[in-house]
Structure formats: structure tokens, C-alpha cells
Amino acid sequence: MAPLLAPQSSPLQKAASSKPRPPVPNVCVVTGGTGFVGQRLVEMLVERGAKKVISLDIVPPPKDAWQHPAIDWRVCDVTDKEGVSAAIKGADCVWHNAAAVGPFHPTPLYTRVNYEGTLNVLDACRKHGVPKLVFSSSPSTRFTGADVDGLREDEMPSLPLKSYLQEYAATKARAELAVRAACCDELMTVSVAPHQVYGPRDNLFLPNLLEAAGTGRLRVFGKGFNRICFTHVDNYCHGLIIAERALKKNSPALGKFYITTDGRTHPNDEQYLIFWKELDKAVVGMGFTSLWDKTHLATWFLTPLAYVCRGLEIVLRTTIKLNPFNVRVLTMHRWFDIVNAERDLGFEPIIPYEQGWAETIAWFKDHWLPKFNASDKGIRGIAAQSQAKIDIQEASRREDLKRGKA
């Protein structure tokens, strides 16, 4: 009997999910379950046979979310200890995805969500005897500003670092260290990270870059030949799911950190692509002017300008897309050798890059482009759907502060 598939999935996603996969736990909890990755993870767990999947997030599911009887969409802040505890009780495994992602959040929110939220999840797991936890981490926890040119996880700097490129990375690193320290026979843990997640329904990576391209603001940073790697959302979710199966006594994966990407399905059988070349395919696919037909912006010009913008952010209390972190990550080499995940987790991509990227571009042309507003030519702010969740998280933090003062 063919598996029941999420109705919002793309043809490639449905094809991949129709293939036989190993069984998953009966009762699963996914924090951050309405996010881009989280929602797809919820769907794939159900597609692979989970009897109950509890999604925990600070915002309700989208109107078109899969209303499957096995899915329990719960609105709850990951910093709400009682709500987190109630959701996790009885789980066979928790996938902790909830996070304040990217460089655009108010600074206090990173610690509150990424670190303190993780401690709440770990406490709930221990309290209710949940045997397994898979933590969604980030390669940026190991970034120092130096190029990452085809490194394995064990070739990258060890945590904790002396300093981090941004608060997101710092708080995710603290959370990962807590997850590692919690690993024991009673609660087995592993951390799995993607790199540059993409795919249909992406609400952060491509929307922000395409919005900048469509309003004429985006230019190639530097020479434009930096090597990076991508991870299709289904490939990452597949990595998260099979990581649970690696959590067993004497497993080499216990307490470890792994990176999953599209691997050798990248162009030319390499584990990387040329970032600006591939991004330009999406830009041109929307009908916008090719980035290569415009003047490139030199790093010697961008870097000091980014620090000026950072100062303006503080003074104006706003968000500006150009910041030192973005300049560095958009000009550095950042790709990884995923041999460790292949060996220890049995990971391999289930959607090849070339097909996945082409379908993603087509999806954005059909679903994102008709809603695009080219009249917004300011440099402040980020994509509206990205900002909406940030605002809700910040409002929750402020409300808690008021209660604390009362």
C-alpha cells in the first residue's frame, strides 16, 4: 500500500516519500514544527508511519498545513516550561528544531529561544524519561571567519569557540554543548546540521535574496566564485530522521555533531557549487536581470559599509540586511565533506541537487513571484513572512518581562 503523502509536497518530494524507508518511532515531538524545516519534518514522520506527531511552535500552522489525524499542531513557546513538558510527555523521540534563526532577531531573543528553550526541552525529556533527542544544530557554530573548504566536522574548530561571528551561532553552540552533556544511557542525543537549506515553501533563504534581487539591490559580493554547499529540505529532514535510528548503545553517533548536505549530487559530482552562479539561476528564473550583468561589489567596499549599517541598526532600532556577518558568509568558501554522516548515520541524499534546485526555482516562480512587491526598494527590513515570526517571539519575550516585573 502506497504511503499517504502530504498534499502540499512537490512532485519530487512525493516521489522521494513514496519509496520504502526504515520505520520511525510511534510518538514523535517536533519543536519548531511550523517552520520551513519543522513542518516538512512533521510531514515526513507521518509519511514514514509515525502514529502521533506533536508539533510545538509559537505560531499556529499555516492555513494549508496538513490536517492529518496523526498530527497535533500545538501553539506553545519553547520557553514555556509547562507547555513544553506537557507536549513531550510520552514521546519516543524529540526532534528539537525550534530556534531564532539568522542574524535579524533582537539580541536577547537568541539566548531565550536557542539556549534557554533547549534547556527546557532537555529538562522535559529527563523528567518524562524520553529516551532520544535529535538536535538541529548549525555549521555556523564552528565558523571563525576563515574559509571552510571541504572540511569534515572533526577538522573544524571544537566547541566552545573563543568568539562567534554572530549571536545566533553563539547561542546555538551553547545549546549544542548542553545537548552533548545531556547524552547518557537514559537520554541518547545527537546533533545534526544542514547547510543553506532550500526547497519549496522556503521562507527565509531564497525569499530574502530574491526580494533584494527583484528590487534591484542585490549584487554579486566580491569576485563571485566562492564555493558552498546546499541542503534540500527533504535531505535534511531525512538526515534528522535516520539520526534517531543511530541512537543506540555504543553507537559512534552518541553526543556527536554531523552535517548533512546534497553531497555528491552537487554539480560535477563534487560536494560544492559556485554560490553566485547557482543563485543567479533563481534570479533569472524569476525574470530579473542577471546578477552577472551588474557591477560586482568589492569586499573592501562592502565590509566597512556593513559596519556602518550595523551602527545604523543600533541607532534606528531597525533591521538592515547588509551586516558584517552576511558579507563574510556570502564571500567565503563554506562547504563540507559529509563522509562522517554517510558512515555513522547511513546518510545519503534522497533528492538530487540538480533536480531539487530546478524544482525550487519553478515553485518560487509559481508561488512567490505573483506576491512579490517590486515597489519596496528600501534597505531596511527582511521578507515579511520572516519578520512576522520574529515579531511574535519578541512580543512573547516582552510579555514575560512584564510578568516578571509585576
N, C-alpha and C positions, 0 to 999 in steps of 0.2 A: 504494500500500500504506500503510495507516494505521501511524503510529509506535507502537512498543511503549512503554507508559506505566507509570510507577512504580505498583505496586499500592496503596501507602499514600496516594496522592493523592486529594483530594476530587473530587467531580463537576465543580466549577468549574475546578479545576486540570487535570483530564483534558481538559475541553473546550478550554481555552486551549492546552494542549500538542498537541492534535490538529490545530491549524491550521498551515499551512506557515510555516516560519521560515527565515531565512538559515542557511547551513552554519556549523558550528563547527570548530575545529581537530581534527585526528585524535587527538593525545595531549595531554591536559589534566591539570593538577595543581591540586587544591583543598586548601589548608591549612585546618584547622578544619572538615574535611569531615563531621564527625558532629554539628555544631551545628545549630541551627534553620535558619539561612540556608545553611550549608555543605552540609548533607545535601540540601536541595532543589536547590541549585546543581548538585551531583553528578548528581542525577536528571535535571534539565533538560538538562544537557550530553549525557547519554546519549540522552535522548528526541530531541534535535536531531541525533543522528548521530555523536557522538564515538566513536571506535573503542576508546579506552582512557582511563579517568578514574581517576587515583590520588588517593585521599582520605588526607590526612595529619592525624592528630589524636592527642591524648594519651590519649583513651579509645577503647575499641572501639566499633563501630557498634551501634546498638540491635538487639535481637533480631529485630525485624521489619524491619530495613533491607533494601533491595532487593538481592538476591543475583544481580545481573546479571553475565554473564561479562565485560562490558567494565569493570566496577568493581573496583578493587583497594583494599580497605579496609586501610590500614596504621596500626598504633598506633605513634606516634612523637611525641615532644615537639618543638615547633618550635624549642626552644633546643638541640636535639641536632644539631650541625653535620653530622656524618657521615650521620645518618638523613635529614636534610633534603636534603643533597646527592644521596644515592642516589635519593630519590624524584623529584627534579626533573630528573635526567639524562635527556635525550631528549625533554623536554616541548616542545610547540609554544607553549604559553602557561601561565602560572601565575596562578591566582586566589588571592591571599593574604588569607584571611579569618580566620585564627587570631588570637584576641585574648582578653585578660582583659577582659570587658565589664561595664560598670556600676560602681556605687560600693561594692560589697560585698567586694572582694578585699583580702587583706593588701597593704599598700603596696608592698613590694619586688617583688611579682609583676607589677605593671604594667610596670615597666621591663624585667624579664626577658622577659616574653612579648611585649608590644606593640612595644617598641623593639629590644631585642637579637634577638628572634625575627625581626623584619623584616630586620635586617642579615644574619642567616644566610640568609634567603631570597634577598636581593639578591646576596650573595656566590655562592650556588649557581647562580643564573641566569647571572651573569657567567662563572663557571668552566666551565659546560657550554654556553654560547652560546645560552641560551634567548632568543628574540627579543622576547617580550612578557610584561608583567606587569600585571595589573589588581589594584589595592589597594583593599580595603574600608576606607573611612575613616568619619568621623563628623562631623555638623554641630557637635557639642559642642566640636570643636577651635577653633571660631570664637566660642563663647559667652563673653560678658563679664558676663552677668547682666542686661544690657539686653534689652528686648523685641526679638524678631526677627519683624517683622510684614510678611511678604510680600517679603522681600529676595531678590535674586539672589546667587549666590556672589561675584560681583565687587563687590557692595555691602556685603559683610560684612568684618570686620577681616582683614587679611592676617597670615599666619603668618611668624614666631613671635609669639605674644602676650606681653605683659609678665608676665601671670599667667593661670592657668587655674582654672576652678571646681572641678575635681577632678583627681586623678592620672590617671585613665583618659584624660581629654581631653588632658592634657599629654603623655603618652607616645604617644598616637595622633598628635598633632601632630608630635612628633619623628620618628616613623616616616614620616609623610607627607612631611615635608621631605626625608628620606633617599631616599624613592621618587622625589620630584621631581628631586633632584640626580642620581640614577642614570640619568635619562632621556637616551638618546642614540640614534644610528642603530642601534647593536648591541643595545640593550635599550630598547625603547619602553615607557613606563609611563603609567598614568593612574590617578587616584583617584576612586572613586565611593562615595557615601554614601547611605543611606536616611534616613528619619526615622520613628521609632516603628514598627518592623516588627511586623506581626501576621499571623495566619493559622493554619490547622490545624497542630498539633504545636508551637506556640509554647511555649517552656519558661522564659521569663523575664518578659516584659512582663505579659501577662494572668494567668498563674498567681499572681504575687506580689500583684497588685491584687485579684484575685478572692478569694484567700485572706484578705486583710485585710478585704474586704467581708463574706465569709461568716462570719468570726469576730466581726463587729460593730465592728471597729476603724476601718474606713475612713470618712472624712467628706470632704465637698467642702472643698477648701482655698480660702480666700478667697471671692470672690463666685461663682466657678464659671463665668465666661463667657470664659475665656481661649481664644484661637484657636490651634489647632495643626494639623498635617497628619499623615496616616498613610501607610504604605507596605506594601501587601500583599507577603508574602514572594516571590510569583511575579513581581510587578512589579519588585522589587529585583533578583532573580536575572536577570530579562530585561535590566535595565539593565547589570548586570555582564557578561553575555554579549555584548551588542551593543557594549559599550565596547571589546572586543577587536578588533572589525572597524574601529573608528575609529583604531586604532594603525597608522598608515602614514605614509610620508614626507610632510612638510609639512601634516599634519593639525592643525587647531586644538586638538585634544584632547590632544596630546602634553604630558605633565607637568602637566596641569590637574586641577582638582578639580570634581566635579559632584555635585549632589543629585538623587535620583530619588524621587518620591512618587506617590501615586494621582492627583495633578494635578487636572484639572478634572472628574474623576469624583466628587470630594467633593460633599457636599450643595449644592444650589442653583447648580451649575456654577461654584462657587468652588474655590480651591485650599486651602481650610481647612475645619475643622469646629470645633464647640464641644466641647472635650475632655470636660468632666464630663457633658455631655448624652449624648454617644456612649458614654462608659464606662458610664453608668447603664443603657443598653440591655443591656449584657452582664451587669451586676449583677442587674437584674430578670429577665433571661433565665435566670439560674441559680436563680430563685425566691427571691432575697434581697430584703430591704427596700430600696426605692429610696433612693438617697443624698440625693435632694431632700426626703425626708420626715424627714431628720435635721438637727440643728443644724450649720451650717457652722462651720469653724474659721478664725478670722481670722488673717491673716498676721502681725499684730502680736503675736499669742499664739504662733503656730507657730514663727516664726523664732528667738526666744530659747530656746524649748523644744528645738528641733533642735540648737542648740549645746550644751545640757546633755546631750542624748543622745550627741552626738559625744564629749563628755568621758567619759561612762559607757562608751562603746565602748573607749576607750583604757584606762581603769582595769580594766574587767571582761574585756577582751580578747575581746569578742564582737561580733556584728553586730546593729545596731538599724536597722530600716527608716527611721525618721524621722531625717533628717540635713539639714543646710543645703542641700546640692545638690538633694535631692529636693523640698524645699519650694519652692525657686526654680523648678525646671523644671515643677513641677505648678501653678504660678500665673502664669507668664509667657506671653506670646504667642510662639509659635515655629512659624512656617510659612514656606514658601519659594516663590518663583516659579521654576518649573523650565524656563523658556524656553531657558536655555543648553544643558541636556541634550537638549531637543527639537531644537534647531538643530544642535548638534555631534555628538550621538550618534544622532540619529534616534529618540529615546526617546518612547514613549507607553505608558500602562498597558495591560496585556493582560487584567487582571481589574478591573472597575469597583468602586469603593469600596462602594457600597450593597450590591451582591451579595456581595462578599468579606467584609464585616463581618458580615452576616446569617449567612452560612455558617460563619464562625468561631465566632460565638456558639452556633450549633447544634452544632458539633463539640465545643466545650467542655462543653456540656450532656450530650452523649453519652459523652465520653471522660474529661473532667477531673472533673466533678461526682460521679460514683459513687465516686471515690477520695478525695474531699475529706474532711478530718477537722476538723469544726467544734469539737472539744474543745480544740484548741490555741489558746489565747487570749493567749499571751504576745506581747510586742513585740519579742522577740529573734529573730534568725534570718530567713532568707528561704526561699522554696519549696525543698523537699527536693531536687528534681532540679537546681535551680540550684546548691545548696550542694555537691552531690556532685562536680561537675567542679572546683569551686574547691578542694575538699579534695585532689583528686588532683594538681592543678597545684602546690599549696603543698607537698605531700609530695615531689614531684619536685624542687622548689627546695631544700628542706631536705636531701634526699639528696645533691644536688650540692654543697651547702655542706660536708657531712661529708666527701665525697671530696676537696674542696679542702683541708681541714684535715689529711687523712691523709698 
